[in-house]
Amino acid sequence: MSGLVSSRARTLDVREGSIPGPDKVIDGVPHWKRSTALAAYDLLDRDEARLELRNPITLASWGFYINQGRVPEPDVTVAGVPHWKRLTIRTWDANRPGVGAGGGRPKGVKETKPRNTAPNPKREARRERLQALLAKGEVTSQAISEFADGEGISERTVWCMISDLRETGA
């Protein structure tokens, strides 16, 4: 594709909003310097294209994107080196989701659904057995180890349960 672009193609890009933002806006009318509009058609190599992103990423990540096919096809390949027009990269970048999109909860959301607050009969029975053990005064490492093995829980969990029981005064 030649470096010369018809004014009609450039006008379509302006209407679609795919060239860089205007240099200034006067009375609500956007104005671009000629150099800005022409710069949209400059060819960029891998590193230059990466630096054109709103949120630049590392060269290794950009290479990974290219190998995975997550970037637009190169506009031109010169001597085996892919080149993209600045316009192509900016348009692609403008249509990418924002930072953190695609995973996890949205910011500020505490819970997605209420937790199950119904009492657990197994846990309550275990707690009562541990209270009986504490009432006997048998809080030795051996007794804790045997209790943990018998209940199928870790010793750390037993110590946490003891701590909770002491805090609640049970």
C-alpha positions as CSV (number, residue, x, y, z in Angstrom):
1,M,0.0,0.0,0.0
2,S,1.4,3.4,-0.9
3,G,2.2,6.0,1.7
4,L,-0.2,8.5,0.0
5,V,-3.7,8.3,1.2
6,S,-6.6,10.0,-0.5
7,S,-8.4,12.8,1.3
8,R,-11.6,10.8,1.1
9,A,-10.0,8.0,3.2
10,R,-8.6,10.5,5.7
11,T,-12.1,12.1,6.0
12,L,-13.7,8.7,6.8
13,D,-11.1,8.1,9.5
14,V,-11.8,11.5,11.0
15,R,-15.6,10.8,11.1
16,E,-15.0,7.4,12.7
17,G,-12.8,9.0,15.3
18,S,-9.9,6.7,14.6
19,I,-7.1,9.3,14.2
20,P,-5.5,10.9,17.2
21,G,-7.5,13.4,19.2
22,P,-7.7,16.9,18.0
23,D,-4.9,19.3,18.8
24,K,-7.4,21.9,19.9
25,V,-11.2,22.4,19.9
26,I,-12.5,25.9,18.9
27,D,-16.2,26.5,19.5
28,G,-16.9,22.8,19.6
29,V,-15.1,22.2,16.3
30,P,-12.0,19.9,16.4
31,H,-8.9,21.1,14.6
32,W,-5.9,18.9,13.8
33,K,-2.5,20.2,12.7
34,R,-1.5,18.8,9.3
35,S,1.4,17.0,10.9
36,T,-0.9,15.2,13.4
37,A,-3.2,13.9,10.7
38,L,-0.3,12.8,8.5
39,A,1.5,11.2,11.6
40,A,-1.5,8.8,11.8
41,Y,-0.1,7.0,8.7
42,D,3.5,6.7,9.8
43,L,4.8,3.1,9.9
44,L,5.9,1.9,13.3
45,D,8.1,-1.1,14.1
46,R,7.5,-3.4,17.0
47,D,9.0,-1.2,19.7
48,E,7.5,2.0,18.4
49,A,4.1,0.4,18.1
50,R,4.4,-0.8,21.7
51,L,5.2,2.7,22.9
52,E,2.2,4.1,21.1
53,L,-0.2,2.3,23.5
54,R,-2.0,4.4,26.1
55,N,-0.6,2.1,28.8
56,P,2.8,0.9,27.4
57,I,3.7,-2.7,28.2
58,T,7.1,-4.4,28.2
59,L,8.8,-5.5,25.0
60,A,8.5,-9.1,26.1
61,S,4.7,-8.8,26.6
62,W,4.3,-7.0,23.3
63,G,6.2,-9.9,21.6
64,F,3.9,-12.4,23.4
65,Y,0.9,-10.4,22.1
66,I,2.2,-10.6,18.5
67,N,3.0,-14.3,18.8
68,Q,-0.5,-15.1,20.2
69,G,-2.1,-13.0,17.4
70,R,-3.6,-10.6,19.9
71,V,-2.6,-7.5,17.9
72,P,-3.8,-6.4,14.4
73,E,-2.1,-7.8,11.4
74,P,0.9,-5.7,10.3
75,D,0.0,-3.2,7.6
76,V,3.4,-3.7,5.9
77,T,6.2,-6.2,6.3
78,V,9.6,-4.8,5.3
79,A,12.5,-7.3,5.0
80,G,10.6,-9.7,7.3
81,V,10.0,-7.0,10.0
82,P,6.3,-6.2,10.7
83,H,5.2,-2.5,10.6
84,W,1.9,-1.0,11.7
85,K,0.5,2.4,10.9
86,R,0.1,4.6,13.9
87,L,-3.6,4.8,13.0
88,T,-3.9,1.0,13.2
89,I,-2.3,0.8,16.6
90,R,-4.3,3.7,18.1
91,T,-7.6,2.3,16.7
92,W,-6.8,-1.1,18.1
93,D,-5.7,0.3,21.4
94,A,-8.8,2.5,21.7
95,N,-11.0,-0.6,21.4
96,R,-9.2,-2.7,24.0
97,P,-10.8,-3.1,27.4
98,G,-9.4,-1.0,30.2
99,V,-6.9,-2.0,32.9
100,G,-8.1,-5.0,34.9
101,A,-10.9,-5.8,32.6
102,G,-12.0,-9.4,32.4
103,G,-11.3,-10.8,35.8
104,G,-12.3,-10.5,39.4
105,R,-14.9,-8.4,41.1
106,P,-15.5,-4.8,40.1
107,K,-13.9,-2.3,42.5
108,G,-15.9,-1.5,45.6
109,V,-18.0,-4.6,45.5
110,K,-17.8,-6.3,48.9
111,E,-19.9,-9.5,48.4
112,T,-21.6,-10.9,45.3
113,K,-24.0,-13.0,47.3
114,P,-24.8,-13.4,51.0
115,R,-22.8,-15.9,52.9
116,N,-24.4,-19.0,54.4
117,T,-25.0,-17.9,58.0
118,A,-26.9,-21.0,59.1
119,P,-25.2,-22.9,62.0
120,N,-23.1,-25.9,61.0
121,P,-24.1,-28.9,63.2
122,K,-20.7,-30.6,62.7
123,R,-18.8,-27.5,63.8
124,E,-21.0,-26.9,66.8
125,A,-20.6,-30.5,67.9
126,R,-16.8,-30.2,67.5
127,R,-16.8,-27.0,69.5
128,E,-18.8,-28.7,72.3
129,R,-16.3,-31.6,72.4
130,L,-13.4,-29.1,72.6
131,Q,-15.1,-27.2,75.4
132,A,-15.4,-30.4,77.3
133,L,-11.7,-31.1,76.8
134,L,-10.9,-27.6,78.1
135,A,-13.2,-28.0,81.1
136,K,-11.2,-31.0,82.1
137,G,-8.1,-28.9,82.0
138,E,-6.4,-31.2,79.5
139,V,-4.8,-28.6,77.2
140,T,-1.5,-30.3,76.5
141,S,0.2,-30.6,73.1
142,Q,-0.6,-34.3,73.2
143,A,-4.3,-33.8,73.9
144,I,-4.5,-31.1,71.1
145,S,-2.8,-33.4,68.7
146,E,-5.1,-36.4,69.5
147,F,-8.2,-34.1,69.3
148,A,-7.0,-32.8,65.9
149,D,-6.4,-36.3,64.6
150,G,-9.7,-37.6,65.9
151,E,-11.6,-34.7,64.2
152,G,-9.7,-34.7,61.0
153,I,-8.5,-31.1,61.3
154,S,-5.2,-29.5,61.8
155,E,-3.7,-28.6,65.1
156,R,-3.6,-25.0,64.1
157,T,-7.4,-25.0,63.6
158,V,-7.7,-26.5,67.1
159,W,-5.6,-23.7,68.6
160,C,-7.7,-21.1,66.7
161,M,-10.8,-22.7,68.1
162,I,-9.4,-22.6,71.6
163,S,-8.5,-18.9,71.1
164,D,-12.0,-18.1,69.9
165,L,-13.5,-20.0,72.9
166,R,-11.4,-18.1,75.4
167,E,-12.3,-14.7,73.7
168,T,-16.0,-15.5,73.9
169,G,-15.7,-16.7,77.5
170,A,-17.2,-20.1,76.7
